[in-house]
Amino acid sequence: MKRRRSLFLHLNHLRVLVRKFALVSLFLASIVLMVLDKNQSSVLEYSSGVANNAAAPVVSVLVWPAKMISRSYAYLTEWVDIKQDNEKLRQENDELHKLEDKYKSLEIENKLLADLLNYVPLPEAKFVSAKLMTEENGAFAHAMAAYVGDKKVKKGAVVLANNGVVGRVDKKIGNYAKVILLTDISSRIPVVVEKSRVRGVLRGDNTPLPKLVFTPLFAEINVGDRIVTSGVSGVFPAGLPVGYVTAVGKKEIKVKPFASLEKLEYVKIVNYDIGGLLDEAEQ
């Protein structure tokens, strides 16, 4: 009985100690939790910084292969583009060399033909710029007066606009030169179809569209063909732009001048010094 009572007292004392320890533990735990709650943000920030610093080298090592692959791809793409550009430049260079060889060949051929024909180049042309002052348009005249001042202008000198032949100088009176337009009924200009090399004469008829006459019966002439001076008769030099064909009929071929004769303000009077068929004496 004594042993049982002693064991009971001992267990009872142990329970009291356990309760006291539990109370103390709970108190300490509550204090710790309170402290942690106040410093939670700073602790988390510190922990996050430590984690980032520790992970940064690892992340760099893991990302390095991806960066290398990206750089290699960009380098290969750029290299392919450069290679294609170089190929295009090489082809263009080859074409330029071919054109240069062709040009040299034509230059030599032209010199040989000139020597063979005993060709004498035309003298340097002299010109005077003039402002158109009056106009003579009617049933029997298509002419204009150009102010040339005291400049020397010869009869038969070619009158040009920026884009083609306007006509020729008929005479000079004082400070003015009378210009016969290519549409005038008295105008006759030896011309050639630029494409087919068919020759003819552009004859004015006092209408906006002069006629192409004296061409072969079955000549190859089409709408849109360019007409230039042929140089025949020594009045106009060869190759000056005149106009283009607008209509091809059985009885007539109409040509529209390149120069807008109804809008002319300034012209260039050129003396090519190739006349001889016309009286060059000043009137």
C-alpha angles and dihedrals in degrees: 000000000000091000093052092049092049092050091049092052091048093052091047091053090049091053091053091052092048091052092049091048091049092051092049091047092051091050093050091046091053091052092049091050092050091052092047092050091057095047097035095108095049091045092050092047091050091047091049092051092050090049093049093049090049094047098044096081091046092050091048091053092048094047095046096082091051091051091049092050091049093049092047091051092049090049093049092048091050091046091053091050091049091049092052091048091050090051091052091048090049091052092047090049090052090050091050090051090051091050090048091052090047091049092051090048092051091046091054091045091050091051092049092050091047091051091046093052093040086235117191114202119234117262118256110281121237121209143186125205112223139181118231111236111175137013132218108201122159145109092300107027141048103179140130136201119232124197108232101159115205094335115128110251122176129213110260094028112150117250115211138182123202093274107031154332117321100179139273139288112264098184145329123240115183109309094344134082122206110228119203107209120223088245092060116113090238094052119111119173123178106228142170133211102249096216104040096025091229110160128220145135125268106221123192120223102179091264127109090252115058119203130249107224140170093043123143114274096245097030118154101246123149137181109273096029113142118240120210135172115275098205092232115148093019096259099108124024116241123268103030111142113247110165146289134271113262101173136017116197137162093258105027145018116212124210128196113212118237090224115077096232093186092057101043118137105153130026138181117234109205128192110202093176091227098115125113103132092069127060103256095192113121114250 
